[in-house]
Amino acid sequence: MGTSLAGPLPAAGRSAPCAPAVVRPGPQVMLSGNGLQLPRQLPFERWLSIGRQLSAVSTSAAWCLGDWLVFGERAYAGRYRAAVEQTSLDYQTLRNYAWVANRFALSRRRGTLSFGHHAEVAALADAEQDYWLRKAEEHRWPVKRLRREVRASLAERSAPQSGQAPRLQGGQDWIVLRLEIRISPGQLEACEAAAGRARLSIEAWTVQALEHAARNEMVGSRTPQSPER
């Protein structure tokens, strides 16, 4: 048994809610946990409207799951990981969502852009994030175009220019760290797949992975060790 998608889309410029605006039982467009069933005689405008609703719900779900995990980490430090394991959610995917959600306060999330847009710039400083998101919004860039523009900008800034350190929007110093990592094609494929599942660029995903590993190492180093017998 399923439900049908119906109702208005979220207003432009506002974040979508964590569920479809209106969901009513209906005989035509059936939505269940296993997929979507569409009638053969479906008007194009109706089909397009459904796609827009699903897109809004998908982006909203990523934000909401991220916020949910951030709350759990703060409120139930000793219990949230075990609670997540009792759901059907993948912990690492949730960690990726939480990392992006933690980088953007609700007031800084742009409802006209997807979660993927925000994920592409999550590793940057706040002022730089706002700059690129504004550009993407003004020019209606898809995620791939935003990724390409950000990568080109970072590559240009990392190049030495008359001995001066690059600076971010607002005059903040930009720290450029260039790493050369030797990995196998299989390892690269796995990393790119993980970044894709997290809706992050490979650069943003790498920064997140390094930060997460560093925090785990610091937590582990503070844990008292049992004396050897």
Phi, psi and omega in degrees: 000141182226187176232163181252147177281135177203169173101170184285158175278160175300146180295146180299141178084000179240150179289141178288151176290175183277011177206164176306149183303315178217133176232116182238146173301143180194157185272354189262289183262105186260126180245125178225181180292346182257351180154195186236130179248120183248143177287156181294317181268080182241120180300147182303316182298323179292317178300316180295320179298320179297317178299320179294320178296316179296322178297316180296319180293321180298312179297316180297321181297319179298315177299312185294319177295321177297314178297322180298315181289321177302316178298314181298321179297323183278323186271329186229058188308322184268356188232344190292325181296317178295325179293319179299322181293343178275355176259178178268012184273142178279126187297317183294322176297318176298320178300320179296315177299318182294323180298315179293315181300323181289340180275347183228113172296157182306322183291343182258358179276133184260116184294341179277352179244155183278168173302323179299323176301313181295322180297326182297331183247009186297331183281352182272167175291160186306312182298322179289322175302310182299322180299310184288323177294322176296319178297315180298323180290315182294320184262001179056048179286137167287171183301319182297322179292317178300316179301316181297317181294317181294317180298318180296320180294316180295321179296321179292321181289330182285344178286137180296131180229102176049033174074008181260139178287136177300155181230148179278172171301136182090002175086008180283148178290140178255127179264117180253122179238117180255122181243139172248116184243126179265113179226161180282160176304323178295319178295319179296318179298319179294318179295317180295323178295318179296319178297320179296319178296328180275357183061039179239153169291161180297327178293313181295321179295321179295317178300316180297316181297319179295317180296317180296318179295321180295318180294319177297322180294320179293320177296318180294326181289339179271351180284125180300135179268140178288138180295140178287143179266000000 
